[in-house]
């Protein structure tokens, strides 16, 4: 059976460097880590994890709480988190919570049981009791709690939704339907606020009748579009708060014998991979899903290892990505400047 000395000899480093690479890889230069990891792979060396954990008082396990693993956007967040965790010598424990608080609390307890070092929470719920004296290592990413207890990583959802609504207004649309996300979601609330701010700024009256409730799913987009298309005066543009809802809406629009964007413009949010392969390709808000995951892991490790936490909050950039699904309405006399 191989041992740590064989790894050190093969990598051309000291035993202490091998140990440091395995327990605190962030303290070792990348070139050295690569040599040690290659030697570990070649020799088949497997460290005594219990001993490593005892010495470092860490498990190298990170819990990530995902509201809905089937959601395409969250899948990209997980991918970024997994890559960052692996590069830093940590393991990612994935929990598909379905938004259930009892499941989230159960997995968060792994930190108190010393079976995990910290938690990444992807929705606006704190699984740790509010009355506890200490602050457990947790990063709140994507949908965030605005209480300042944990470091957060978010998008300026209000500004992003405002930018999309302004794009549609700039094309000449005045009757813009909205299919929202879950009613209690901070993401939904911020995106509705951005939509409303753009209408107000353009002196366009808001019509509650063309705002539909949804849940970010394909079905919600399909059903919402069915409701809006059945109106005597249907919207000339439809803004969905997720690409999945926009894709569901696209199916219903085509079933109604209408064309996008000739008869109705359609816009989404997220820029999932499928968005650019729709027919027509979808105008959407591009947000850096993988960066959410990667940044969350990096910030959590900084908290766990008691490094600088100056970046208590991070707001990631968005981009308005215009494709072929939006155009001026047929009934408008507006012309492009």
N, C-alpha and C positions, 0 to 999 in steps of 0.2 A: 504494500500500500504506500502510495506517495505521501510525502510530508512537506511541511512548509520550507524546510531547508533545500529540498530538491527544486522547489519553485524558485527560491531566491537564487540558487546557483544557475539555473537555466535562464532566468531573466537578467542576471548580472547585477543584482541589487542585494541589499541586506535583508535579513529576516524581518527586521523592524519595518522596512519599507513595504514588504509584502503584507505584513500585518496591518499597516496603516492604510494600504490600498484597499484591503478587504473590509476594514471597519470605518474608515473615514476617507473615501475616495476623493472627495472635494479638496483634501489637503495635499493631494499628490498631482504632479504635473501630468497632463494628458498622455505625453509620450511614455512616461514611466508606467502609467496605468495600463497602457496598451501592451507594453512588454510583460507586465505581471499577469494580465488577463490571458495573454497568449500562452504563457508558461503554465498557468493554472489549467487551461484547456488541454494543453499537450500532455501534462502529467496526470490529468484526471483528479487533481487534488480537490478534496472537499473539506472545507474547514469545519471544525466543531462549532456549529451555530449556537448551541447553548452557551459554550464558553465565550464566544464572541459577544453575545448579547449580555452575558453577565459582566464582562469587562467594560463594555461601552454603555451599559444600562439602556440599550436601544435594541429594537427588534428588526430594524430596516424594513418594516412593513408600513405602508401608507394606505389608509382606507379612502376610497372615492365613492361617494353616495350619488347615484345617478337616478333622476326621477323616472326616466323611461329609456332603457337601453336601445330600444328599437328605433328611437328617433335618430335620424341621419345626422343631425347637427351634433348631438351628444356623442355619437360614435366617433366623430372627428376629434372632439375634445378628449375623449378617452385615449385615442391614438397618440395625441401630443403628450398627454400625461404619462403614458406607458414608456414612450421613448425617453423622456426626461428622467423618469424614475430609474430605468435600467442604466442609463448613462451615469447616474449618481450612485449606483450600487444599492438601490432600494427596490422593493417589490411592491406592486400595486394590487391591493385587494378590492375587487370590484363588487359593488352591491347595487342591484337593480331594485330600487325601493318602491317604484310605482307611486311615488309621492306620499307614502304612508309614514306617519310620524313614529309609529311603534317600531317599524323596521329600522328607521334611521337612528332612533335612540339605542336600539339593540346593538347595531354595528359600531356606534360611537363609543359604547362601553368597552370596546376592545382596547381603547387607549388607557382607561382606568385599570383594566385587567392586565396591562403590560404585554398585550399581544399585538399592539400596533403603536406607532409613535405619533401619529397625527391623522387628521381627517380633512379631506377636500369635499365640501358640500356644494352641489350644483343647483340648489334651489334656495329660496328665501325662508329657511327654517333652521333654527339653532337646536341641534339635538342634545345639547348639554344644558342642565338646569340653570336657570338664570340666577339662582340664589347661591351658587357655589362660589367660594372665595377666590379660587384660582381660575385662570383662563386657559383651558386646554388648547393644545396646538391645533388650530383649524383655519383653513382658508375658505372663504365663501366666494365662489366664482359663478359667472353667468347671471343667474338670478340672485340678487344679493339683498341681505338684510341691512337696513340703513340705521343701525344702532351704534356702530363704531366699536363693537366688542371684539370683532375678528377682522383681520386684514381681508380686503375684498378686491376682486378683479371683475370689471364690468365693461360694458359698452355704453356710450351715451345714447341710449335707446330713444330718448325724446328728440335729440338732434337728428338722429338717423331717420326716424319716421317723418320728421318735419321736412328733411331733405327730399325724401321720396314724394311726399304730398306736394311740395313745391315743384318738383319735376313734372308731375301730372298737371298741376295748375299752369305751369309754363307752356305745356302743350296745348292749352286751351280748354281743359276740362273744368267744369264748374259743379258737376254732380258726381262726386267721387265716393263710391261705396267702400265700406271698411268691414273686413271680417277679422274680429279680435281674437286674442288668445284667452286663456282662462280668466274669469272675472277678477279673482283675488291675486293674480300674479302681478308683481311689480313691473315685469316686462310689459305686460298688457297695459297697465296704467300709464307707464312712461310713453309707450308708443301711441296710445290714444291722445295723450297730451300733446305730442308732437304733431299729430294729424290735425288736432283742433287748433293749435297755434298757427299752423300754415294757413288754414281756412280763415282764421280771424285776421291774420296779417293781410290777406288778399280781399277782405271784406266779403267773403262768401258765407252765407248763413249755413249753420250746421243743421242737418236733418237727421234726427235720431232714427228715423225709419230706415235709413240706408246703412245703419251700423248693426252688424250681426254678431252674436256671441259665437265663439268657437273654442277649440282646445289645441290648436297647432297641428291637428291631424288632417290627413287626406279627406276623411269623411266630413269633417267640419267645413272644409273648403267647398266640397261638393254640395252639401246641404245649404250653406250660406249663399252660394251662387244661385241655387235653385230659387231661394226666397227672393233675392234681389232681381233676378231676371223675370220673375212673375209680376213685378210691379208695373202699373200702367206707364209710369215714367221711370224706366230703369236707369241706373247709373251709366254714364259713358265711360267710366273707368272704375276698376276694382283694385283696391290695395288690400292684400292679405298679409297678416302679421307673421307669417312663416311661408317658406317655399312649399312645404308639403300641402298647406291649405291652398296655395295658389295652383298647384298641380291638380288637386281635387277640383278646384273651381274651373280649371281649363277643360277638364273632361265634361263637366256639366254644360259649359258654354258651347262646346262642340256638339253635344247631344241636342241642344236647342237649335242647331242649325246656324249658329252665329260664328263669326270669324274674329280671331284676335290677330292684330289690333284693329282691323277694318271696322268691326261693329262695336267692339268694346276693348279698351286697353286693360292690361292685367299686369300687376306688379306683386312681388313677393318680398321676403326678408330672410336672410341667412346666406344665400348663395351656396346651397348644397350642390354636389356634383351633377345631379340630374338637371339642375336649372338651365345649364347651357345646352343641354341636349333635348329640351322640350321642343315642340313644334307649335308656335315659334319659340326660340330661346327666350328665357325669362329675364325681364328687367327686375333687379333685386338690390337689396343692401348686402354687400359683402362684408362679413365679419370674420376675423381670424380664429376659427374654431380651434385649430391645433395649438395656436399660441395661448389660448385660454388654459388648455391642459398643461402645456409646458411651463407657463408662468406660474400656475398654481402649485405645481410640484416644487419649482425653484423657491418660491416664497415660503412654502411649508417647511422645506428642509432648513431654510434660514432661521425660521422660528424654532424648530426642533433643536438645531445646533447652536441656538442663541447667538446668531450672528446679527448684523445690523438689520433692523426692521423699519428703516426710515421710510421705505416705500409701503406704507400701511395700506394705501389704496392704489390701484392701478386702473386707468381707463384706457382701453385699447381702441385703436382707430377703426373707423368704418369707411366704406367706399360705396358711392352710388354707382352701380354697374348697369349701364343702359344697354339693352339688347332690343330685339325686334318685337317684343310683346306690347310696347307702348308707342302710341302715335297720336297726332291731333284727332279729335272727334270729327266724324263726317259732317255733323250738323253745324260745326263751328266755321265762322268766317275768318278765324285767326290764321295768319300766315307766319311762317318762320322768318325771323328777322335776318 
